């Protein structure tokens, strides 16, 4: 490899890492400015929820469509377009005069961010195709993505303290310019030579189905979302999913090639993608609430305590890649997932301690973060290495879709579990009849959100039945214990599933540690079968 090519690869890696930093920061840094945004025109509680939800919905909606477009028109081209649009949308968010316009800007940010995310994975897969260089590149990418997601609350708070909330968005306009220059100079153009046609039916039906699913998840707890819409939207979403499956089954060049699920290492790694978002990432939204409300820390102390949860995700990925090189992804990924679950169980034990503090939570936080660091980049690396190189865009699209869809689902599920845990404990702690079910639900919402002032204003009866607030605190701790138990058990079940699905070949050391010899042989077999089917009649394919 020439020095010029090495230099070009470094520039491409820098572009991918900066893009991942911007993407992660826009997920985790925005929550810290929500109280400030409430003072803007249109700053209702529902509006603030949609500032967060709009980004996730838009990202999830475009993932698979972008992977297909990148395979067809070029990954560098789509990457550059995504970076430029993300920078423009970020500036628009920073200049938005009202919450409704900010929500529109967040939708544009999410759509361009999703495109940017898919392309950066495909770009790394192309420019670092195998060996230790690939492992190091994905380790660096995973560390920077972890910085964006893990340090977002601290970075966002520092920006607000030094400047104002607008710069939480505007800073990405500056970063986008630098990222764009690196991408233009370093990224090599690549595409799928067989992607001569676009699967328009698949793109439209999947995008509509995913949008409907995530919309339903984010509105599930909204009691005002009812009537005909509560029936019509699920039916329309289901119809779109059925239409998508039919479209992919009969398409000569489907964007979602179901045959890749026959590649067992790919499927096992995909389970790992979903498993991380059953536990670690969605809980990071709720853990600061526990530190502040459950343990009584201020925002600065809570942010520092959160570092025990996030720092290992930055330091451990190189170790995760070494484990893959030594033991294969079929062993390394389930081991990382098991470690996450162990961390959650230790956090649950620490939170239930009579003298709970950052010290009792520290072991669980550290071990969960170590487990995430052991899992994150090996999962992405395995999914893209398991399929033919020409379909890297499609593979990364499936991987990131699994992550974002499971993240959206589990943010909602963890919130519901937290609320249910608080309500169940309040029913046993408060005198019978002191609050009806509706009032208990409202009270649980304020407690879960850490809105202590609203509790005192809206529920004066508590001053008589719970003057010390001990019942509310015990209910919050119980609710968080239920969430931690769900996170631990859920990720353990998926770790077992990942181990079983991955198969023996992914647990054997391959030609370069990732088992490329075995993986690519199986992937080539699947691709050859797909080509034979494309050349044959539909009746012949159906009987093969």
Secondary structure, DSSP 8 states (H G I E B T S, - for coil): --HHHHHHHHHHHHHHHHHHHHHHHHHHSGGGGHHHHTTSBT--HHHHHHHHHHHHHHHHHHHHHHHHHHHHH-HHHHHHHHHHHHHHHHHHHHH-SBHHHHHHHHHHHHHHHHHHHHHHHHHHHHHS-SHHHHHHHHHHHHHHHHHHHHSHHHHHHHHHHHS-THHHHHHHHHHHHHHHHHHHHH------TT--S--HHHHHHHHHHHHHHHHHHHHTT-TTS-THHHHHHHHHHHHHHHHHHHHHHH-TT-SS-GGGGGSHHHHHHHHHHHHHHHHHHHHHHHHHHIIIIIS---HHHHHHHHHHHHHHHHHSHHHHHHHHHHH-HHHHHHHHHHHHHHHHHHHHHHHTSTT--HHHHHHHHHHHHHHHHHHHHHHHHHHHHSS-GGGHHHHHHHHHHHHHHHHHHHHHHHHHHHHHHHHHHHHHHS-TTSS-HHHHHHHHHHHHHT-HHHHHHH-TTHHHH-TT-HHHHHHHHHHHHHHHHHHHHHHHHHHHHHHHHH-GGGGS--SSSS-HHHHHHHHHHHHHHHHHHHHS-HHHHHH-
